[in-house]
Amino acid sequence: MEKIVKQELFPGVQLICLPTDRFKTGCLSITFRRPLLHQEVSMNALCAPILLRGTGKYPTMQALTAAAEELYGAEIGPVLRRRGTSQCFGLAADFIDGRFAPGGEDILKGIVELMASLLLDSAGDEDSFVKEYFLTERKNLERTIDSRIND
């Protein structure tokens, strides 16, 4: 059985790793945990989808998709869930294990770089997201909520 590795990188920032060679794919998840506060839940739910709209290096969704495709079809998607009295949100990537890539490429390194770009170099200026992205993703969230109410 594999051993779970836990390491505190910074105060409040943990790295949890489960190394294994049992699978042909890998998963990397970056999750933020916030108190479940009524006035913040929508804001937190919008963060990941807006981040996935573009970065300084990859300004459009098409450019992001192309970058993921260069990593042998890696997929990056939003994470949103509730854990007790906390709201967890962020990004998760699924990708081929480098052992199965031509030449044994280090796919994980490329995934980390792409996700760092999403988190640290989001499209927009230093103080805000691109307004169009915010409005579109807010409308998408409203539709999702409405569909659950009508289900």
N, C-alpha and C positions, 0 to 999 in steps of 0.2 A: 504494500500500500504506500502511495506517495505521501510525502510529508508536506503539510501546509507551512509555507514560510510567511511570517508576518514581521514587518519591519516598519517602525515609525520613521518616515522621511523628514518630517518637520512636525512641530506641535499641531495636532489635529489632522495630520495627513498620514495615512497608512498605506503601505503596499502589502497586498495579500496575494500570494502566488501559489498556485498548485501545479508544479512541474509534473508532466507526464508524457510518455511517448505512446500512449494507448490510442491517440486519435490522429487523424490526418489534418486536422484543422486546429487553429488556436483562437483564443478569445481574449480581448483586452477591453476592460470596462473602466471608465473613469466616472465615478459617481460622487455627487455632492449631496450631503445630508443636511437638511434644514428643519427647524421646528415646523410642525404642521400648523401654520397660522392662516386664518381665513383671508387676511389681507395680502398674503404672499403666494397662495397656491397657484393662481393663474399666472403670475409673473414667473414663477419657477417652472411651470409647465411649458411656457413659451421659450425658455432659454435654449434648450437643445435644438428644436426645430429651426430657430433663427440662426444658430451657429452653423447648421448644416446647409444654409443657403449660400455661403461663400466666405472666402478669406481674402486677405491682401494678396497672397500668392495665387489662389484659385478663386477669382472673383465671382464665378457663377456656379450653379449646381452642375452644369455640364462639365466645367473644368474639374470640379471635385470628383465627379463620376469617372472622368478620364484618368485622374490620378489614382483612384481606387482600382480601376481596371488594369493599370500598369502594375499593380501589386497582385496580379493574377486573380482579379475578380473579387477583391476584398469588399466587404459590405460594412458600412458604418451607419448606425441608426440611433435614434433617440432612446433614452431610458427614462421612464417615469413610473414610479410606484410609491406606495405608502408602506411604511414600516412602523407600526404602532403609532406613536405621536410625532413621527418624522415624515418628511416628504423627501424622497430620493430622486434625483434627476441627473442626467448626464448623457454620455455617449458610450456606445458599445460597438466593437469591431469584431467581425468574424473573418478569418483569413486562412489561407493554406499554410501548413507547417513548412518551414524552409527546407526540411528534409525531402519534400516532394516537389519542390520547385526546380526548374532546370538550373543546373550548376549549384544547387544548394544555397540559393540566395537567402540573405537575412531579411525575410519579409517583415519580421517584428520591428526591426529598426525603421523601415519605411512606414509602417503603421503608426509607430510612436511619433515620427516626424509629422505625418499627416494630422493626427489627432492634436498634437501640440499646435499646429497651425490653426486648427479649428478653434481651440480654446484661447490661444494667446494672440492671434492675429485676425480677429473676426472682421468681416467686411463692415465698413462704416468708419466713423472717426473714433478718437480715444474715449469720448464720453457717451456714445450711444450706438445702437445698431442702425442699419439702413432702415429708414422709416417705411419704405415700401415692403421690406421683408417683415417688419413687425406687423403692419396692417394685414398682410396676407396670412401670416401664421395665426394672428388673433382671430381672423375670420374662420380659418380651418379649425381652430380649437372650439369656437362657438358652434360650428356645424357638428363636431364630434360630440359635444355635450348635448346638443339638441337631438342628435340621433339616439343617444343613450336614453334620453328622457322619453322619446317616442317609441322605443323598442318594447 
